[in-house]
Amino acid sequence: MADAEAAETPRKKSDLGIRTLSAIVMLAIAIGAFVAGGWWLKGFIYLVALATFAEMTRMVLRGGFGPVGKAGWLIFGAAYIGLAAWFLTSGDPVLVLFVMAVVILVDVSAYFCGRTFGKRKIAPSISPSKTWAGLIGAMVVAGGLVGTFMILAQGITSGKTPEPEPFSILAVVVGVAIGALLAVVAQAGDFLESYLKRRAGLKDSSNLIPGHGGVFDRTDGLIPVTIVLGLIFNVSYM
């Protein structure tokens, strides 16, 4: 998600080809892990989490922080990334798909709304490409997604009761609010990674993924969205 709204300079055809091929490979691996399920999916998630933490560690160590600052950031990173991985591996696999859907829609809607209407920057010193228009567009789209999910969910039994619960407008409103919150949270995760990259003097978290940068560049929004949704799902089933 990092700097997704930026009007990128024209890329060479070879670069676009590499980006496309990398995206296809990443998608194929992710789908394969999800279809295989079980420890294949868990192993994939933990591998991505470890790669993300390794890249974050590199940025922290290069970021000019003092000893206490480095320790604080590394402890935070381990808890932050580890909690997201735990939620994804210990919950329903549907959570993985839902998180992916939310973050992809947030990313795409923020990009197009930012490019079409974006003029005012949110925090140009941290992420010059992020605009208020992009954020608002992402909030509307994510709110619509979760609101629609709430409408559909009310027609399905939860397993707690033998019949579906009566339709509730309040539940839909809450769903829209949660969706909008997730868009803000995803953007916050993007800002966090952008801040660390700027401190470290890096354009990308690494060059592990040809044409895309590093793993953290792809998971920056996924992590906080997973944590928020994981907390919501766990509280709702208590």
N, C-alpha and C positions, 0 to 999 in steps of 0.2 A: 503494500500500500504506500510505501514511502514516496512522497512527492508525486503522487499520481495525477494531481491536477496541473502539473507544470506543462507548459506548451513546449514540448521537447524540440530540440533542434533536429532537422531532418537526418534520419539515420541511413547509413549505407544499406543497400539491399542485402548484403551479406550479414550485417548486424541484425536486420529484421528477420532474416532466415534463421539465425541462431536463436533469437528470442522466441520465435514461433516453435522451433524444434524443442527448445528447453521447456516451454510451456506444455507442449504435448506430452513430453516424457514425464514431467512432474504430475500432470493430471492422470496419466496412465498408472503411475506408481500409487498415487493416492486412491484411485478407484480400485486398483487391484488389492490394496491393503484392506479397504473397506469391505469389498466382496468376500475376501478370505476370512475376515473377522478374527475373533479370538486373539491369540498372541501375535498373529501377523499384524493386526491393526494396532495392538498395544505396542509392539516393538517399533513399528513405524512412527507412532506418536512420540515415544521416548527418544528415538533417534533424532527426530526433528527438534525436540526439546533440548537435548544435549548440544546439538549443533548451534541452536539459538543462544544457549548460555555461553558456549565457547566464544561466539562472536561478540556477545555483550561483554564478556570478560576482557577480550582484546581491546574493545573501545574504552572500557573503564581504565585499564592499565595505561592506555595512551592518552587519557583525557586530562592529565595534569592535576588530578585530585591528590590530596595528601593521604597519608596512611589511613587515617580514620575515614576519610571520604571514600577511599577505595574499598575498605572493608564494609562500610555501610552499603555501598552500591552493590557489591557482590552478594552480600546477605539478602538484600532486597531482591536482586535478580534471581537468586536461587529459589526464594519463596514465591516470587511473582510467576516465573516460568514453571516451577514445579507444581504450583497449585493448579494452573491451567492444565498441565499434563495429567494430573491426578483426576480432575473432573472429567476429562475426555476419556480416560481409560477405565474409570470406575462406574460411569453412568451408562445410560442407554446409548448405543451407537447412533441413534437418531440425532442426539445432541451434536455429534460431529457434523452431520449434514446440515443441521439448522444453523450452526455457527458459520459454516462455510457460506451458506446462502446469504446470511445477514451481511457478512463482511464483503462478499463479492458485490452485492447490491449497493452497499454503502460506498464502496470504492468506485464503482461505475457511475453511480448517480452523482457523487461528489465531483468526479472528473468532468462529466458533461455539464452539470450546472455551473461548476466553477469556470469552465471555458466559455460558456454561453453568457452568463450573467455576472461572473466574478470580477469585481474591481477592488473591493476593500479586503485587505489581507488581515488574517487573524493574528498572526505573530510572525511578521516577515524576518525577524532576526533569527528565528529558529527554523521555520519552514516557509520560505518565500512563496511557495506555490499554493498554500492553503488559503481559501477565501471563505468569507461568511456565507456567500451564496452557495458554495459547494457544501458547506456544513448543513445549511437549512434544507437544501435539496436532499441530502442524504438522510436527514431526520424525517422528512416527509415520506420518502420511499421505505425506509426501515419501519416507520410507524405503520404504514399501510400493510407491509408484509406481516408483521406480528399481529396487527389487528385482524387481518384476514385469517391468520392461523387460529386466533381465538374464536372467530365465527365458526370455522370448520370443526374445531376441537369440541365445541359445545354440542355437536351432533354425534359425538362418539363417546361410548362409555369409557370411563377411566379405569375400570376394574374394581373401584371401591363400591360402586353402586351398580345394580343390575340394569338400570336404564339411564339414558343421557340426562344430564341436568338441564333444567329449564333455561331458555335463552336469556342471557343477561347483557344488557347494553353496557353496564358498568364494567363487565369483564373485557368487553371490546375496547372501551375507553382506556382501561388499564393496559391492555395489550399495545395500543397505539403509543401510550406514554413510554412503555418499556422499549418499544422499537426506537423511538426518538432518542431515548437515553443511550441505547446501544450504539447509535450513530455517533453520539458525542464521545462515548467511551472508546470507540474504534479510532476516532481522530486523536484522542488523547494518547493512545498507544503509539500512534504515528509520531506525534510531537515528542514523546519520550525518546524514541529511537533517534529522531532527527537531532535532538539536543545532544545525545551522546556522540553521534557522528560528527557534529560540528566541534564538540570539545576535542575529539580525537583527530580532527582534520581529515576525515574520510568522506568520500562520496557515497560509498556503499559499505555495508557491514562486512562484506568480504567479496571475493570474486569466485565463490564456489559454484554458482549457477550461471553458466554462460549467458550473457545478455541481460541478466536480471539482478546481478549483484549477489547478495548473501541470503541465507535462510531467514535471518532476522528481518530483512527487507520484505519478506513475504509473510512473516508471522506477527509483525508489530501490532496490527489491528486485531488479529485472531486471539491473542493472549488475553487482553482485558475483556473482550466480548465473551470469551469462554468462562472467565471467572465470574462475571456478572450473571450470565445465564445459568452457570452451575449453582451459584448461590440461590437464585430464584427457584430453580427446579428442586433443589434439596429442601428449601424452606416450604415449598408448596406441598411436598409429599411427607412432611413431618406429622 
